[in-house]
Amino acid sequence: MAHTATLTHGGFNLTAHIANFIERVKENRARANEYNRTFTELQRLSNRELDDIGLRRCDIADIAREHAYCS
């Protein structure tokens, strides 16, 4: 009589972990690019233009961060 042993290690799949890591890197890079684009666009506005839309220059980094990471 032959016995077959099947060994499974539940929840550990190296390929899935690598794929998830790569996806997180891509998402983080996209968010960083969005932050930089938003920050640069707002920074290029004059003080008058910023005032017209109700923003202060000192708030640009916070606004860009919220836009890229909280939406």
HELIX and SHEET records of a PDB file:
HELIX    1   1 LEU A   14  ARG A   44  1                                  31    
HELIX    2   2 ASN A   47  ASP A   52  1                                   6    
HELIX    3   3 ARG A   57  ASP A   59  5                                   3    
HELIX    4   4 ILE A   60  TYR A   69  1                                  10    
END                                                                             
